[in-house]
Amino acid sequence: MRRYLVITAVLLTWGMGHPCAAQTAFEFGPLTDLLTDEGRMSFGTVVSADVVSWSAPEAKDLLIARLWVGAFLYPSNDLKSFDEPIRLCDQFGHAVLMVEPIDANGDGQPEVIGADRQGNIFLMKRVGKFPDIHFETVQDPLVTAEGLAFNIPFVNPKYRLSDHPEAIWHQDFNYTYPTRYFPKGASSASLIFGDWGGELWYLPHTGNENGIPVFAGEPYAKRDGRKFARPKFLLKDEQGKTLLMGEGKEGDIRYPGGASRPVMYRNATTNSDDLIVLCGMTAIELRYLQHVENGPGGEPIFRDLGEMTIDDMPDEGYDAYNYHAVLAMVGDDAWPDLLISRGCDIAYCKNLHVKGPKPAFRFSRWISDKNAPTRGYNFTEVLTDPQGKRYLLDNDNQWWIRELFNVDGEPRLSSKKFPVYDQNGIFKVDGDTDAQHGVNWGFHRAALWDYDGSGKQHLVVGTDKGLLYVLREDKPLGKDDRFEFRSFGPLKDEEGNEIRIHHRLVAAPIDLDNDGDLDLVLAGATYAPNDPHPGSGIYYSLNLGVDDEATPRLSPVKRLETIGHTHPDFKHLHAQAQALDLSGNGERVVAIGTQQGDNFRTYVYRPAKDRIALEHTGVVLPPISIEERLLDLDNDGDWEYVRSGGESLIAKFAELISKE
């Protein structure tokens, strides 16, 4: 069942600035999934996954929690074709919701445990009959029998702060990944949580009160005196050593223990109730923990049998979302298969029926379909090869190019993607602002910039560090499926100073001084502690021609006056800018939105006639966030609003509709 969003804006007719001038109303039509011809199905960034039978007794439905959005049920009989997803709930006010179905009270009607990235735990229930089902909260937060709220603390003893700490706030940050633990012979299920520090916690079910399951916890206090309960047991191995799984990373500092994500596996050979644990932040490990005995409090004790490998598993390189990747078991109770998510993709891995203490799996397929919703991160431009084929440029820390075409008048995006090359290989620039991803991750953006008037598809790249690069088109794009530019940068101004504007810089080419050359409007804001000149703003650099290497000469950066609207100063947020011929009359304008104050409400400007400034046209567009653009997807000469996906990784678009 699709849910559509319609947004309306009023645009003044171009060239008629008088308030009584004729107006044209525009609206964004229904948001539609951007589909791939045939390929992997994007489930959004998956933060928890299970296989349930809620649409029919023999169904294999996917229960997915999607980053920032909520929980969804994908009805399916075979995990090969799916009905429209059913949204079961939103975030319930939590940051990054993860869910786990669990029949704790033994009534055959599963409750649902929720967890978030602040270490909180809460209880939900499933309401209604398929397909009209949803989740409602029962207890938020989950409490002990004594009424103390559960919260799982970050207690990794090996953690060390990097020079520029980003992700870990010891008192209030801890991704928690729940899985049900239902040993053979048990009358009800308990819970095991993996966490951001790489630990494993056991939350035993101890009874029910008024139909609500009760779990055992241990009281503790935060440094500021707030009192909570944590799960009863921090799991250990048979030598009494805390199980610290995987490796974490903060900037360039590595430390033991990072992002442990368990799933229970009942071993058909040893008849033990074991754990498969996906762990690590930047270097994913898959480890096998064998249940060898119970401790004095009934807590399971595990033996670490070391790493597992998945035969034939594609190695696709580093993915910024790999610490969100999770596991799920599916199928035969004796020899279940394994699902592994990676970003928005889900891999199906067959159980090889290997007898012994440790199972083995082989990659079988990505869950795919024809005309399936496709992933996207940040679509920025449409490029064209000499034969007229059109391609969409995407950036998820690395730039990719995918063919764009029409099917029955609807845009489709090829599932095949090509990297962007420069003279050194695959084009990459360093990041700066997300230390938990590692020093090379960052949010970057690119825009077409015909800086030399050649008509070629040069690109200007604004980087996470606030730097500028140029990708110069020297070779025909797309020949032999290769897209290669010559890169230059970081760019310097005419005085030899490196251009740097805060962080997460965006560039919009437009002629500011009416000399026929495209100058640069630049926007950025401080996003990390290492900004040499903290702040935010709209800036410009004039195009002074080309140098001996045919690269642009740029004037020193200055603040750019915006007449008719002042964008507020801010930090730790974002700005968006795009230059385009919005009205289709040949006039290039620039659309700018800032997160602070305006929440990305987008103001449309034209260059002022009497000075270097931008003058508001009177047009205010609906919000266009940092992973959104106006693009002509279907090559019909009209603009579409494209919601690339960003961290949700599901690409959508809407028509820009004129209502005259």
N, C-alpha and C positions, 0 to 999 in steps of 0.2 A: 504494500500500500504506500504510494508515494505521498510525500508531504511537500508542498510547493510554497515558495516564498515569493511574493510579488512586492517590489519596491518601486515607488514612484518618485520622479524628480521633475521639476519644471526648469526648462532651459530657455533662455532668451534667444530669439532669432538673431543669428550673427549679423553684426553691423548695426544693430538697433539697440543701443544702450539706454534709450529713454524708457522710463518705467511704463509708459503707456503704449510702447511698441507691441506689435503682435508677438504672441508667445506660442511655442510648440511644446507640448507635454510629452515626456518620454517615460516609459516604465520598463523595468526588467520583467520579461515574461517568466513562465514557470522554470524553475531550476531543474535541469535535466542532467543525468549522469553522462559524462563523456565516455563512450564505449570504445573498446578495442575490437578489431576485426575478429580475432581469435587468439586467446592467450590467457594469461593469469588473471584471475578475478581479484580485484582489490576489495578487501574487507575493511578498509581503513586501518590505521595503525592499531594492531591487535595487542592488547595488554592483558587479556585473559581469554582462555578458550576451553570449551568442553564439548563433548558430544552427548546429546540427550535425546529422548524419545517423547517429545511433547506434542508433535503434530499428529502422530499415529504410534501405535504400540511397537511397530518394527522400524520406525523412522530413525534416521541418523541425522538429526538436526544439529547445526552448529550454534552453540551459544557463545557469542562474541562480546567482549567489552572493548569498545573502541575509544581510543585516546580522545579526551576532551568532550566526548559526545554522549556516552552512555552505553547501555547494553542492548544487543539485538539478537533475535532468533532468526536463523536462516533455515527455513524448512527444507528438508531433503530426504529422499529415500536411500541415496547411495553415495552422497558426497561428490557426485558428478554433475548433477543439475540441481538448481535451487529455485524455489519460489521467491517472491519479493520478501525482503527482510521485514520483520516486525520489530518495531522499536519498543522495548520493554520498559525502559526508564531512561531518565536523564542522569546527570551526575549526583543528584540528591544533595547538591551543595558541596560535594567533595571534589578535591583536585585529584584527577586521574583515578577513576573508579575501576576496580577489579572485582569480579564476581566469581563465586564458586557454589554450585548447587550441592546441598548436603541434607540427607534425611537423618537428622540428629535425633529426633524424638521417635523414630521408628513407625510413623503412621503411614508411610508410603507416599506422602505428599512432601516433596523436597522443599526445605527452606533454602534460602540463598544468603550466603555470607558475602558481605561487601568489605573491601579494604581500599585504602588510598595511600598517597605518598607522604602523609603525615603520620603514618603508623596507626591510624584509627581503624577500628573494626566495628561493623554494624550488621544488623540482621534484617533481611527482607523476606517477603513471602510472594509466591506466585498467585495471582488473582485472575479469575475468569477461566473460560474454556477456549481452546484453540478455535479460530485464530484471534479471538478477542481476549488476549491475555496481556498482562502487564505486571510489573513489580510494584509493591508498596513496602514502605519501611515499617518494621515492627518494633525495633529497638535501635535507636541511634543516639548515643553510642551503645554498643554491646556492653553489658555490665556483669559483674560477678554476682554470686548469691548475696554478697554483702552490699551490693549497690555501687561498687567501684568501677568506673569506666575503664575499658581496656584501651591500651595504647602500647604499641611495640616500640621500644627505644632503639636507637642506633648505638650499638655497643662494641663495634669492631675495635679490638685493642691494637691493631696494626696500622690504623689509619693515620696518615700524616697530611697536614695541610700543604698545598702547593703555594707558590708565590702569589698566585691570584685565585684564591678559592672561589668556586662558583656554586657548587651544588649542595654541599653538605652543611646544614645548620644542625648541629648535634641535638638540639632540644626539640626541633620540630620538623625534621625531614627524615623519612625512612620509607622508601618504596616497600610494600609488603605484598607478597605473592602467595595466595592461599591455595591449598589443595586438600581434599578430603582424605583421611586415612582411616580405612575400614578393614582392619585385619580379619582374616578368616575366623569365623566363630564369634565375632563381636556382634552385639545386639544393636549397636548404633555406631555412627561414624564420629570420629573426632577430626581435628584439623592439624595440619602442619603448615607453617608459614615460612617461606624463604624471605629474605629481606635484602635491602640495598647493601648492607655490610657483608653479605655472604654467609650469614648465620642461618640456622634452621631452628624454629621454635615449635614446640608441641603444645597444643591447646586441647586438653582432654575434655570430652563431654562427660559430665558427672550426673546429669539428671534433667528433669523437666519441671517447670513451674508454670501452671496455667497454660500448658501446651507450648511454652517457650523453652527451648533448650538452654541449659545452664552449663557454663564451662569454668574450669578451674584456673585461677590466676594467682600471681604473686604481687603484693603491693610494692610500689616504689614511688619515689618523688623526683620530679625534675629539679634542676638547679634553682629554679625560682620558687620552689615550694609546692607547685601543683602536684596533686596526688593522683596516681593511676594504678591500674593493674597491668602487668605484662603476662604473657602466657606462662603457665606453670613451669615449663622446662625449656632450657636452652640445650639443644640436643648435642650429645657427645659420642665419641667412638668408644670402643671397648677398653681403651687405655685411660678413659676419663678426660680426653682432650676435646675441647669444643670443635665441632665440625665447622671449619671456616673454608668456604667453597669459592673457587675462582680467584680472579685478580681484579682489583679495582684500579682506577686511574683518575687523577685529578691534575689537569695540566700535564706536566711532564713527570709527575710523581706517581710511581706504581707502588701498590701495597697489596698484601694478601687479603683476599676476601672481597667479593663484589657481585651483587645482584644474583642471588641464588633463587632459582625458580624450579620447585620440585613437582613431580607427579608420582603417584603410587603405582608400583608395578608388582603384580603377584606372579612370582616366578614358578613356572610349571614344573621345573626340575627340582628345586630345593624346597618348594612349597612355603617359601618365605615371602613376607609382605615387605617389599623393598622400595627404594626410591630411585628414580632417574632424575638427575638434577642438571639443569642447564644453568651455567654460571659464568661469570666474567662480564666485564663491561665493554672492553675493546677487543679482546681475544676470547671468543666463545669456547667454552669447554662443555662437554657432555660427560658427566661422571655417574658412576653406579655405586649406590650404597646398599649393602646387603644387611637385612635385619638379622642380628645374631642372638639377641636376648633382650629382656626387659630389665630396666633398672628397678630400684627399690620402690619408686613411686609409680611403677607401671609404665614408665616412659620407654619408648623403643630406643635401643642402642644399635648403632649401625657400624659396619665395617666398610671403609672406603676401598672399593676394588679398582679404583683408578678410572682413567678415561675410557669412554666408548667412542667408537667411530661409526658413522653412517656410510656404508658403502655407496659409492657413486654420487655422493651429495655434491651438488654444484658449488664450486668456490667462486663466489661473486664479489669477493673483496669486502672491504670495510663498509658497513652500513651504520649510519649514525643512530639507528633505532634498534640496534641489536640487543641492548639491555632490556628492551620491551619484549623480546622474543619469548615465547612460552611453549609449553608442551601439553599434549592431551593424548589419552589412549582411546582407541576405537576398535570395536569388533569383538572377536572371540575372547572369552574370558581367560582361556588357557594360554593363547598365543596372540595377545592383542597387537594391533598395528599402532604406529606412532605418528602423531601430527606435530610438526614443528613450524611455528610461525616465524616470519622474518619481515619486519615492517608490516606491510599490508598483505604479503603473500603467505600462503600456507602450503607446506610440503607434506605429501603423504608418503610415509616410509613403511615398507612391508616388513613384518617380522619374519626372520629367516629360520625360525624354529630350531635354533642352536641349543642343544642340551648343555647344561652346565650352570655355574653360579652367575653368569653374566650373559644377557641376551645380545643378539645382534640384529641390525636392521639394514635395509637397503632402500635408498631413495627410489621411489616409483614414479612420482609425477608432482607437479605443482597443481593445485586445484585450479582448474581452468574451465573456460566455457567459450562459446561463440557469442559475439556481441556482448561481452561482459564489461561491467564497470572497470575502468582502468585506473591505475595509480597515476598520481602526478604530485609534484612538489611545488615547483614555481615556474610555470610557463611564462616566458618573457617576450618572445618575438616569433614571428613566422618568417622563415627563410625559403628561398626558391633556388632550385638548381637550373642549369642551362636548358634542360628539357621542360621546364615549367612545373616539375614536381614541387610540392610545398611540404615544408617540414616545420615542426614545432620544437623550439629550443626550451629545454627544461634544465633546472639546476637543483640538485639535492646534495650540494657540496662538490659534486662533479657535474660537468655539463654533458648533457645527452641530447641527441637529435633523433626525432621519430617522425616518420612520414605521416602527413595529414591528407586525408582524402574524403570523398563523399560517398555515401551509400543511400540511395533513394532520397537524396537531398539533405541527409543528415551527416554531420561530420563524424569521421571515425579516425582513430589514432592507431597506427600500426603497433603491434606488440614488440616488433624488432626495434632495438635502439642502437645508435652509433655514438661513440665518444667523440668529443671535440679534441682535435690534436693541434699542437703547435710545433715549432721546430725542435722541441726537446722531448716530444712524445705526447702523452695525454696531458692536456692543459690543466694545471692545478694552481691554486693560490692558497696561501695560509689563512687560517682563521685565527680568532683571538678571544671570543666572548663566551664560549661554552667549554669550560675547562674539563668537565667530566667526560666529554667526548674525545679529548686529546688535543694537542696543540694545533693540529692541521684541520680541524673541523671548523666550519663557519658558515654564516648566512651571506651569500653573495648574490648580486643581480647583474644582468646584462641588458643592453639596449642597442639597437641598430644606430650607427652614427656615420653618416656619409660626410666625414670631416673634410675630405678633399674634393668634393663635388664630382667624383668619378662615377657615381651611381652604383658602386660596389657595396657589398653587405659587410662593411666593417662593423665591429662591435666595440662598445666601451663597457668595461666591467668595473662596477663599484664593489669593493670587497668588504668583508667583515671587519677588517682592520682599518677601514676608512680610506683605503688606497684606490688608485685608478690604474687600470691596464687597458691597452688597446689590442684587439685581435684584428689584424689586417688581412683582408681577403686578397691573397696573391695567386691562388689556384682556383680553378672552377670547383665549386662545392658539389659534393655528392658523387664525383667520378670514382668508380670502383667502390662505391659505398664508403668513401672516406671524406671527412669534413675537416680540412686542415687550414689553419690560419698561421700567420706569423705574429707572435706576441711581443709586446713591448711594455715595460713597466717594472716597478711602479713609476708612473709618469711624474715628471718634474715641471715646474713652471719656467718661464723665460729667465728667471734669476737663479736657476739651478736648485731651487728648493723642492724637496719631495712634497707632493700634494697629499695631505692627509686631513680628512674631516671626520673626527670622532670615530664612530663605528657604524657598520652596516650601511655603508654609503650607497645611495642610489643616484643615478645620473639620467637626465632627460635632455636630449639635444634640441635646441631651438635657437633661432637667430635673434639675439638680444639687441644687437647694435645696427641692424638693418644693412649689413655689408654683404649679404648673400651667403655667408658661411654659418654653419651650425655651431653655436657656442654650447656650453654645458651649464644647465641648472643642476645644482647638487644639493642633496639633503641627507642629513645624518644626525645621530645623537649618541651621546656617551652611553655605553652599555656594559662597560667593565672598568675596574679600578685603574687600568693603565693608560687611560686617555691623557695625552700630554696637555690638552687644552679642553677640559671638560665643558660640556654644554650641549646645545643643539641649535639647529637653524637651517635656513635656506640660503645657499651661497651660489656664486657663479664664477666661471672662468671663461674668458673670451678666447675664441679660436683665432690665432694670429697667423694662420697659414701652416705650411709644412716645412720640415727641416730637410737636411740632405739625405736622411734615411726614409723620407716620405712619411714621417710620423708627425702628429700634430704639435704645433707650438702653442703653448697656453699661457695666458696672463696669470699673475698671482691671484689666488682665490680671495674674494671679498664677499661680505654679506650682501644679499640681494634684497632690495626693498620690494615689498608686496603691497600694492595700493588697493584698498578696499577690504582687506582682511589681514590681520596680524596673527601669525601662528605662534602659539605660546612656547616658551622655553621649557625643556623637560630633560629628564635622564631616564635610562633603563627602559625606554619605550622606543617607538619606531616612527619613521616617516616614509611616505610613498610618493613617487613622482613619475609621471609618464607624459611624453610629448607625442602628439598625434593630430591628425586632421579630423577632428571630431565631427564637424558638420558636413564634411565631404565637399567643401567649396574651395579647397586648396589652401585654406588658412591653417597654419600649424599653431596649436595652442599647447599649454602645459597644464596638466591636472595634478594638484598637490593635496595630499591629505596627511594630517599628523594624528597620532594616537592620543596624545594628551589634549584634553579639552574638547577636541572635535570628534574623537573616536573614529577617525579616518573619514569623516564627511569630507568630500573632495571638492575643492574650489578650483574652478577653471579660469586660467589667466591667459592674456595675450601680452606680448611685449609692449611697454609704454612707448609713445612716439617721441617724447622730449627728453628722455634720460634712460639710463640702464636700470630698469625696474620692470616688475610684472604688474599689470593692471587687471583687477578682477573683472571678468566679463559680465558678472551678475549671475552666472551659472553655478549652481551647487548640485553636484551629483550625489547619489547615495554613497555610503561608505565603500571604499575600495582599499582593502587591506594589503599587507605587504606581499602575500602570495596570490594576489588577484590582479587582473589586467583587463583592459578592453582590447580585444583582438578580433580579427576577421577570420574565424575558423573555417567557414564554408566557402570562402572566396566569392561571396556575392556582393561585395562592396559595402556591406553593412557591418557595424560593430556588434560583437557579442561580449557580454560580461562573462569572464572566465574565472571561476574559482578553482585555482589549480589543485588545491588539496592541502598544501602545507603539511603540518604535522598530522592531519587526519588522513592524508594520502588517498582521498577519493575525489577525482576531478569532476567538476560540474560546470555547466554553462547555462546562460539564459540569453535570449534575444533582447536586444535593445530596440524597443518598439516605439515608433513615433505615433502620437495621437494628435493630429492636427485638427 
